[in-house]
Structures are given as C-alpha cells and as structure tokens.
Amino acid sequence: MVDLSGALQGMMFEPLRDENYFSRVSVDPELETVVWPNGADFAPEFLKERLF
C-alpha cells in the first residue's frame, strides 16, 4: 500500500484525486510501473520509498 495523497498535484496528477478516474490504473509492462489513461505515472523508486 502506498499513500499518494501528497503527490497528486499539478495538471497531470490532479485528475487522480477522483476515485473513479484513479481506479482506471493499469500496469505498463515496459515502464514496469502504474499508469493512467492521461499518461500520469510514478517511477517505481518513488513508489517503493512510500511503501508502508
């Protein structure tokens, strides 16, 4: 589990604040991270640092 609440800022990430849009997440096998239809993604290292 990762808390992204503090990271959802800016034009690319604000749409992810909407629960319905956030749920459209998928895993990009090439990037090896989570992505959304608008092109938003988080580096795997960023996500690993925020695991709890």
C-alpha positions as CSV (number, residue, x, y, z in Angstrom):
1,M,0.0,0.0,0.0
2,V,1.3,3.5,-0.9
3,D,-0.1,6.8,0.2
4,L,-0.1,9.1,-2.9
5,S,-2.3,11.9,-1.4
6,G,0.6,14.3,-1.1
7,A,1.8,13.5,-4.7
8,L,-1.4,14.3,-6.6
9,Q,-0.6,17.8,-7.5
10,G,-0.2,19.5,-10.9
11,M,-2.1,19.2,-14.1
12,M,-1.1,15.6,-14.8
13,F,-1.9,14.2,-11.3
14,E,-4.9,16.2,-10.2
15,P,-7.3,14.0,-12.2
16,L,-6.2,11.1,-10.0
17,R,-7.9,12.7,-7.0
18,D,-11.2,11.5,-8.5
19,E,-11.7,8.0,-7.2
20,N,-13.4,6.8,-10.4
21,Y,-10.5,8.1,-12.5
22,F,-7.9,6.7,-10.1
23,S,-9.4,3.3,-10.4
24,R,-8.5,3.3,-14.2
25,V,-5.0,2.4,-13.2
26,S,-3.0,-0.2,-15.1
27,V,0.5,-1.6,-15.1
28,D,2.7,-0.7,-18.0
29,P,5.0,-3.7,-18.6
30,E,7.6,-1.7,-20.5
31,L,7.8,1.0,-17.8
32,E,7.2,-1.5,-15.0
33,T,5.1,0.9,-13.1
34,V,1.5,2.0,-12.7
35,V,0.0,4.4,-15.3
36,W,-3.3,6.1,-16.0
37,P,-5.0,7.0,-19.3
38,N,-3.8,10.6,-19.2
39,G,-0.2,9.5,-19.2
40,A,0.4,10.0,-15.4
41,D,2.8,7.5,-13.9
42,F,5.1,7.2,-10.9
43,A,8.6,6.0,-11.0
44,P,9.0,2.6,-9.3
45,E,11.6,4.0,-7.0
46,F,9.2,6.8,-5.9
47,L,6.6,4.1,-5.1
48,K,9.0,1.9,-3.2
49,E,10.1,4.8,-1.0
50,R,6.5,5.3,0.1
51,L,5.5,1.7,0.9
52,F,4.0,1.1,4.3
